[in-house]
Amino acid sequence: MDIEFQHVSYTYQPNTPFEFQALKDISLSIESGSYAAIIGHTGSGKSTLIQHLNGLLQPTEGEVAIGPHRLKADEKAKTLRELRKQVGIVFQYPEHQLFEETVEKDIAFAPKNFGLSDAEVKRRTKQAIEAVQLSEDVLQRSPFELSGGQMRRAAIAGVLAMKPQVLVLDEPTAGLDPKGQSDMMDMFARLHRNQGMTTILVTHSMEDALAYAEHLFILNEGEKYMEGKPEHLFLDKNALADVNLDLPEMISFLKRLETYTGHAIPYRNQSVTELAKDVAEIVKKGARS
């Protein structure tokens, strides 16, 4: 589903002493089936923005369009139930939302509450557990007997069981060790490819935004600061520094390498092994010259 924000503003607790404008005249578009990332310092408006995607928040001003669904200021949303079937949000620490006696019951909770048949719920539960790469033998176990990584995957399976067309990831690797972070991000990339979902990643990790996203939005103090392809935006070190963001390590390394050697290696989402081959080629050229 295509997503479009048209001049969206959002104010918490308006007309009170605690009034705070979290979003200011945001306009942006996310193409159906694409992988977008949203970055920005704490308080930039990232979490407020994504809560508009399934109607947890409604614009104070402007309009949000998610496929055929419309959320407008001062107008009651008419299709929230259907919208929430189609937009799945994986919040930070989703394992904290597990509560049922077994993993199977937890995954099945949302599909059952949306009125799906027992047979369809069972089918979706099996598909979801496979999608997050957990074995079926965990289904009858208590979610609280699982490891931390397994608990997170079980919670994510509950979101996937709804078969969302849009998957929103709010800091999905928070609290995981480096290998767990890499495995989790690779899993989401695989789901994006295999299921064709529109995927929106909210992250503090410049590396993840660069490695996985096709389009990047940078927020600053509730406003859209920049947007474009990650490999292009991350070349503007000064613009990033102005909003307290750092370069991804890969881009920083390539810039330093060019400064020291005079040879530029373009970023093309290469692995460390591929980068090592590029550097070796520069060394060979230096030896021959």
Residue pairs with C-beta under 8 A, 6 or more apart in sequence:
1 32
1 66
1 67
1 68
1 86
1 165
1 166
1 198
2 29
2 30
2 31
2 32
2 65
2 67
3 29
3 30
3 32
3 53
3 64
3 65
3 66
3 67
3 166
3 198
3 200
4 28
4 29
4 30
4 64
4 65
5 26
5 27
5 28
5 29
5 49
5 52
5 62
5 63
5 64
6 27
6 62
6 63
6 64
6 65
7 25
7 26
7 27
7 61
7 62
7 63
8 23
8 25
8 26
8 27
8 52
8 59
8 61
8 62
8 63
8 64
9 21
9 23
9 24
9 25
9 26
9 59
9 60
9 61
9 62
10 21
10 22
10 23
10 48
10 52
10 57
10 59
10 60
10 61
11 19
11 20
11 21
11 22
11 60
12 18
12 19
12 20
12 21
12 22
13 19
13 20
14 60
21 222
22 45
22 48
22 222
23 45
23 48
23 49
23 59
23 222
24 45
24 221
24 222
24 223
25 61
25 62
25 223
26 45
26 49
26 62
26 222
26 223
26 224
27 62
27 224
28 217
28 224
28 227
30 36
30 198
30 200
30 215
31 198
31 215
32 67
32 198
33 196
33 197
33 198
34 198
34 199
34 214
34 215
35 189
35 192
35 199
35 201
35 212
35 213
35 214
35 215
36 198
36 199
36 200
36 201
36 213
36 214
36 215
36 216
36 217
37 200
37 201
37 202
37 203
37 208
37 209
37 212
37 213
37 215
37 216
37 217
37 230
38 46
38 49
38 50
38 200
38 201
38 202
38 203
38 216
38 217
38 218
38 219
39 46
39 202
39 203
39 204
39 206
39 209
39 216
39 217
39 218
39 219
39 245
40 46
40 218
40 219
40 220
40 225
40 243
40 245
41 220
41 243
41 244
41 245
43 221
44 219
44 220
44 221
44 222
44 243
45 219
45 221
45 222
45 223
46 170
46 202
46 219
47 170
47 202
48 57
48 222
49 219
50 89
50 168
50 170
50 200
50 202
51 57
52 58
52 59
52 64
52 71
53 64
53 66
53 87
53 89
53 166
53 168
53 200
54 66
54 83
54 84
54 87
54 89
54 168
55 71
55 77
55 80
55 83
55 84
56 89
58 71
58 72
58 73
58 77
59 71
59 72
59 73
60 73
61 73
62 72
62 73
63 70
63 71
63 72
63 73
64 70
64 71
64 72
65 71
66 83
66 86
66 87
66 166
67 86
67 165
68 79
69 77
69 79
69 82
69 83
69 86
70 77
71 77
77 83
81 114
85 114
85 162
85 164
86 164
86 165
86 166
87 164
87 165
87 166
87 168
88 159
88 160
88 162
88 164
88 166
88 167
88 168
89 159
89 168
89 170
90 155
90 156
90 159
90 167
90 168
90 169
90 170
90 172
91 97
91 170
92 170
92 171
92 172
92 174
93 152
93 174
93 175
94 152
94 155
94 156
94 159
94 172
95 143
95 148
95 151
95 152
95 154
95 155
97 155
98 106
98 143
98 144
98 151
98 154
98 155
99 106
100 106
100 109
100 143
101 142
102 139
102 140
102 141
102 142
102 143
103 129
103 134
103 138
103 139
103 140
103 141
103 142
103 143
103 146
103 154
103 157
104 125
104 139
104 140
106 143
106 154
106 155
106 158
107 125
107 128
107 129
107 139
107 154
107 157
107 158
107 161
108 121
108 122
108 124
108 125
108 161
109 158
110 158
110 159
110 161
110 162
111 120
111 121
111 124
111 125
111 161
111 162
112 121
114 162
116 124
121 161
124 161
124 162
124 163
125 139
125 157
125 161
126 136
127 160
127 161
128 157
128 158
128 160
128 161
129 135
129 136
129 138
129 139
129 154
129 157
131 157
131 160
131 191
131 195
132 153
132 154
132 156
132 157
132 160
132 187
133 153
133 187
134 150
134 153
134 154
134 157
138 146
138 150
138 154
143 151
143 154
143 155
144 151
146 154
148 175
148 176
149 176
149 180
149 183
149 184
152 176
152 184
153 187
156 172
159 167
160 167
160 191
164 197
165 197
165 198
166 197
166 198
166 199
166 200
167 188
167 191
167 192
167 197
167 198
167 199
167 200
168 200
168 202
169 188
169 199
169 200
169 201
169 202
169 203
170 202
171 202
171 203
171 204
172 184
172 185
172 188
172 201
172 203
173 180
173 181
173 184
173 185
173 203
173 205
173 208
176 184
181 205
185 208
185 211
185 212
188 199
188 201
188 212
189 212
191 197
191 199
192 199
201 208
201 209
201 212
201 213
203 209
206 234
206 245
206 246
206 247
206 248
206 249
207 248
207 249
207 250
209 216
209 230
209 248
210 230
210 231
210 234
210 248
210 250
210 251
210 267
210 269
211 269
213 230
214 229
214 230
215 227
215 228
215 229
215 230
216 226
216 227
216 228
216 229
216 230
216 233
217 224
217 226
217 227
218 224
218 225
218 226
218 227
218 233
218 240
218 243
218 245
219 225
220 243
225 243
226 233
226 236
226 239
227 233
231 251
231 267
231 269
233 239
233 240
234 240
234 247
234 248
234 251
235 251
237 247
237 255
240 246
240 247
246 252
247 255
250 267
250 275
251 267
253 275
254 264
254 265
254 267
257 263
257 265
257 279
257 282
258 264
258 265
261 282
261 286
263 282
263 285
265 275
265 278
265 279
265 282
270 278
